[in-house]
Amino acid sequence: MARPTPAVVVLVASLAVAGCARFGFTDRVLHEVPSPDGRFVAVCQEVPVLDGPDFKIRLHRPDGALVRILAFRGDGQRCDEVVWSQDATRLAIRAAARVTVVDIDYALRQPAEQMLWNRDVSLTWPEGAAGNLAFAGRDILEFDACDAANVGADGRCLVEYERRRLDISATPARGVPVPAHGMFRR
């Protein structure tokens, strides 16, 4: 049997890639978020897989050099938002109503080939919707929340979103409403 020429291999590969992109198999970068201190850029990129896409969260230097992989997420855990703490020691990645928090200092102390054990927390339980994620302190996240009972079939909140805070230093971490005076309510 004759071997295909390099030109035929390139043509077939190009058609396969173009066809795959049509069905959602892409490797596009969804977020590139610089850290507040300018030392790093958090990158969330799609990883094309048959039932995917999956998502890879990486830490880069501003020149594009890879520092390390921070997290690898399946197709159910996309990257809706990526936010840094003001001191650039924490990174939060929201997927629907769940957030993964990465301790950057810890991640940098670990060997690059070691998978990290990141904190994964539900912002609304059970399920629900969330958005507008922001750090209000090193270990405090603020976000808009809509509990599952108020989410319509189309995924939209049927009532006004409620602004909540999450103390990620506490175990278990729970999102609570943000009172008008800005302090925690227990």
KEGU-56655 format. One record per residue: x, y, z of N, C-alpha, C, O in turn. Coordinates in steps of 0.001 Angstrom, whole numbers, plus 500000, padded with zeros to 6 digits. Example, Ala and Ser with C-alpha at 12.3 -4.5 7.8 and 13.67 -1.06 7.14 Angstrom:
<rs>
513190494310507800512300495500507800513200496700507800514236496681508465 512850497750507080513670498940507140512900500030507870513409501138508039 
</rs>
This chain:
<rs>
500850498833500000500000500000500000500901501238500000501902501281500717 500548502235499202501342503464499090501086504373500291499961504476500780 502134505020500750502026505969501857501522507305501333501876507709500225 500691508000502123500227509322501667501389510323501687502281510248502532 501354511236500759502386512272500698502168513257501841501059513352502366 503211513993502237503041515003503295501949516016502967501235516469503861 501817516366501715500787517333501323499395516780501596498517517524502033 499175515500501350497874514873501599497611514836503109496490515098503545 498624514514503903498471514471505353498083515851505882497177515964506707 498760516899505414498459518271505837497041518647505430496316519251506221 496634518306504222495290518627503736494227517945504594493255518583504998 494404516656504874493435515915505682493376516485507100492290516648507657 494537516786507685494576517361509029493884518720509060493150519016510002 494107519543508049493476520866507981491961520743507900491240521479508574 491479519822507084490036519619506962489449519107508276488360519516508678 490178518210508943489693517678510218489597518781511261488611518860511993 490609519628511332490598520722512302489479521700511988488757522122512892 489323522066510729488263522992510341486895522404510644486007523111511121 486718521127510372485452520461510651485187520368512139484050520533512580 486236520102512924486083519989514378485688521330514991484864521372515905 486263522417514502485941523746515026484461524038514826483830524681515665 483920523573513729482503523777513446481611523132514492480500523596514747 482107522053515098481330521333516099481749521673517529481387520963518468 482504522748517696482868523199519027484194522681519533484550522949520681 484939521953518725486246521445519141487301522494518836487945522449517788 487475523426519740488451524493519527489396524549520715489161523916521745 490450525302520560491384525507521657491499527000521966492568527490522329 490392527707521818490431529158521992490659529556523446490237528870524376 491331530673523605491571531243524919490337532064525296489928532959524557 489755531752526445488542532438526889488857533650527759488165534666527688 489896533543528576490268534641529478491784534737529561492478533723529631 492285535948529552493674536268529873493609537450530831493366538583530414 493827537181532126493611538185533149494927538477533869495447537614534576 495471539682533699496721540024534381496516540177535882495473540655536329 497516539768536656497445539931538106497607541413538451498240542154537700 497043541849539578497134543264539957498568543776540104498825544959539877 499503542900540481500898543327540621501682543227539320502859543587539282 501048542744538251501687542675536939502669541534536753503309541450535705 502814540638537750503792539550537635503296538386536794504096537673536188 501973538183536752501433536994536097500211537331535244499632538413535339 499845536357534406498600536400533649497930535042533831498534534006533551 496683535047534301495899533813534411495218533588533067494595534499532522 495336532381532539494792532058531218493838530877531362494186529862531965 492648531011530813491714529890530722491520529583529246491128530450528465 491799528342528876491736527947527477490921526666527329491006525757528155 490132526614526264489409525389525945490397524321525503491406524614524861 490090523078525857490867521935525415489905521034524649488976520481525238 490120520878523330489166520094522539489226518604522885490279517974522790 488091518061523283487936516624523511486593516210522935485729517052522691 486422514925522720485237514434522025483932514856522692482990515234521996 483850514800524029482613515186524712482712516565525338481874516917526168 483693517344524973484068518582525637483398519816525099482290519766524564 484080520914525247485498521010525568485762520940527066484886521216527885 487003520560527404487492520693528760488174522056528855488262522775527859 488653522415530035489264523729530231490539523591531054490592522839532027 491553524327530646492832524334531359493084525756531833493000526705531053 493396525898533129493734527202533691495229527198533956495744526339534672 495923528174533366497379528228533460497823529568534015497098530560533949 499027529577534563499654530795535043500840531083534126501721530240533956 500856532276533539501917532690532622502593533945533156502046534651534004 503771534207532654504422535493532861503865536444531794503312535983530796 503999537742531984503479538683530975504072538481529575503440538846528583 505286537901529484505888537642528166505334536385527509505748536030526406 504386535695528184503759534507527624504365533195528088503815532135527791 505478533229528806506122532001529282505231531306530320504738531937531254 505038530009530138504228529229531069504954529081532396506122528692532431 504257529393533496504804529195534829504381527818535338505214527022535772 503063527548535277502547526233535651501065526135535321500386527143535129 500580524906535261499147524645535113498539524718536507499039524093537442 497463525479536643496807525647537941495654524674538139495445524174539245 494908524405537079493741523525537196493370522988535827493619523617534799 492772521818535841492240521209534629490808520832534948490553520099535904 489871521330534151488453521158534450487754520444533302488089520631532132 486776519621533666485989518915532668484995519839531991484908521023532318 484248519291531046483346520113530237482203520725531027481576521673530553 481914520222532205480860520806533024481357521965533873480560522636534528 482658522207533872483221523267534704483982524256533830485212524287533833 483257525036533108483869526013532208484481527178533001484538527136534230 484924528184532310485516529377532941484631530574532628484869531281531649 483621530806533444482746531950533212483396533260533637483233534285532974 484130533224534742484839534408535240486163533966535847486257532891536439 487178534800535698488480534585536329488866535906536978488992536921536293 489056535898538309489379537136539027490521536904540012490658535824540585 491334537937540195492453537933541131492077538671542412491266539597542398 492686538241543527492610539044544746493492540267544530494391540247543689 493233541337545292493976542587545116495472542400545353496280543090544731 495860541472546247497281541248546537497904540169545643499058539793545847 497162539676544673497619538687543681498049537361544312498877536652543740 497503537017545472497834535745546115496756534692545921496978533519546223 495586535094545420494478534171545184493921534415543786493924535534543274 493445533327543191492770533396541898491472532619542038491468531495542540 490378533209541599489079532534541662488565532333540244488596533253539426 488092531125539960487545530776538648486110530310538873485869529317539559 485160531040538285483743530679538453483252529901537254483515530255536105 482531528829537547481828528037536540480390527921537023480105527201537979 479488528633536358478083528676536775478021529168538220478386530313538487 477565528329539166477447528756540562478497528087541449478296527957542657 479612527665540857480719527081541619481969527909541398482163528487540329 482813527963542414484064528703542279485217527821542755485118527129543768 486298527863542005487543527219542396488500528323542810488701529288542072 489092528181543994490029529177544498491426528560544512491641527493545087 492367529245543873493748528781543801494611529695544669494585530917544518 495372529093545572496349529816546375497625529903545535498342528912545392 497906531067544986499025531239544048500367531000544733501244530364544149 500547531493545953501811531274546663502068529780546853503182529307546632 501039529040547261501155527587547419501491526933546076502374526079545999 500787527336545032501009526746543708502450526941543242503040526037542651 503010528102543503504373528388543059505420527599543848506526527381543353 505089527173545055506029526380545857506034524904545478506936524168545880 505034524459544704504913523048544364505639522756543052505748523634542196 506141521517542889506750521148541608505728521304540481504551520990540657 506180521786539330505274522069538204504497520838537759503370520964537278 505078519649537911504391518430537458503360517922538459502591517015538138 503328518487539664502375518061540685501037518750540477500973519971540338 499958517952540455498620518532540368498310519241541687498694518772542758 497627520349541602497294521134542791495963520691543369495079520235542644 495831520825544654494583520550545344493925521894545623494200522518546648 493060522343544721492421523653544840491105523536545581490491522469545617 490680524631546168489424524691546898488285524916545916488340525845545110 487262524087545973486103524191545092484862524323545966484586523462546802 484110525419545766482992525745546647481767526103545809481878526746544766 480596525674546286479339526070545664478933527441546194478891527652547406 478635528370545295478209529708545705476736529744546093476329530566546915 475950528873545517474539528729545893474280527235546023474756526445545208 473537526856547033473292525432547232471824525191547425471212525910548214 471216524243546774471802523466545680471685524239544371470721524976544164 472631524077543523472676524691542193472477526204542257473140526872543050 471588526753541447471384528188541408472243528847540345472779528179539462 472367530158540439473147530930539468473960531974540222473565532419541299 475096532361539650475949533367540293476685534139539211476776533696538066 477208535297539586477971536118538658478582537309539356478427537482540565 479285538141538584479932539351539099480833539055540292480751539711541330 481690538061540124482617537631541167483711538674541362484235539220540391 484056538948542621485128539903542940485670539583544324484938539108545193 486954539845544525487535539725545858487264541011546618487467542108546097 486798540867547869486584542012548749487631542000549857487539542778550807 488607541138549743489698540959550690490448539710550294490039539009549369 491543539418550980492372538270550586491584536960550595491761536126549707 490730536776551575489957535542551706488459535769551619487683534920552059 488039536884551065486614537215550981486223537418549514486780538270548822 485266536626549058484706536793547716483326537420547829482562537098548738 483017538304546916481657538823546782481135538397545422481897538270544463 479825538179545348479214537714544102477718537954544154477142538114545231 477097537977543000475645538044542901475130536613542848475674535785542118 474075536313543622473561534950543704472063534915543469471326535843543802 471649533808542881470232533518542673470033532051543042470570531167542375 469276531790544087469074530413544529468292529611543490467552530174542683 468468528298543521467897527399542508466384527569542343465869527470541229 465674527824543441464217527977543374463815529167542515462684529231542035 464737530114542316464430531322541546465049531340540151465044532373539480 465582530200539714466191530117538380465195529458537437464690528368537706 464919530141536318463987529619535336464600528522534483465792528234534586 463770527907533634464217526823532763465313527279531802466130526471531361 465330528573531479466344529103530560467646529472531273468581529962530640 467711529236532602468916529526533365468987530941533907469941531283534605 468008531763533607467993533149534096467316533243535451466405532479535769 467781534192536235467197534430537551465855535138537387465750536115536646 464840534648538074463488535204537963463251536361538926462249537068538815 464167536557539870464090537653540832465396538436540739466295538073539980 465491539502541508466730540275541512467838539479542207467614538863543249 469024539503541621470171538833542242470446539457543611470215540647543823 470944538634544532471309539091545866472834539115545973473489538127545641 473406540228546432474857540324546609475232539568547871474657539808548932 476208538641547766476628537820548898478140537862549063478882538247548159 478565537452550247479988537326550575480295535888550947479456535169551490 481507535494550644481970534159550983483341534278551633484285534788551030 483438533805552863484727533780553565485378532446553240484985531417553790 486373532448552350486980531197551907487986530655552916488519529562552725 488256531401553989489140530884555031488374529994556002488978529207556731 487042530115556016486208529335556927485905527965556325485857527809555105 485703526980557193485316525649556742484098525224557543484185525236558771 482987524854556961482775524974555520482508526423555132481952527193555915 482901526779553939482668528138553448481228528237552992480730527353552294 480554529312553383479161529521552978478967530948552547479446531875553200 478268531128551453477931532466551005476801533023551847475795532348552064 476955534237552319475921534890553119475595536229552496476442536822551827 474360536728552706474012538042552152474926539137552695475360539072553845 475214540124551882476011541269552314475043542293552885474227542843552146 475117542568554210474222543560554792474604544967554341475705545194553839 473697545886554522473903547266554066475143547894554675475801548694554009 475494547560555929476653548167556575477955547460556216479015547882556680 477918546389555399479126545755554890479785544747555798480846544231555446 479214544434556956479815543444557854479110542110557624478051542040557001 479725541068558141479137539730557988477944539540558912477909540034560039 476990538819558401475837538422559216475998536939559473476310536192558546 475801536499560669475974535072560999474628534401561130474559533203561404 
</rs>
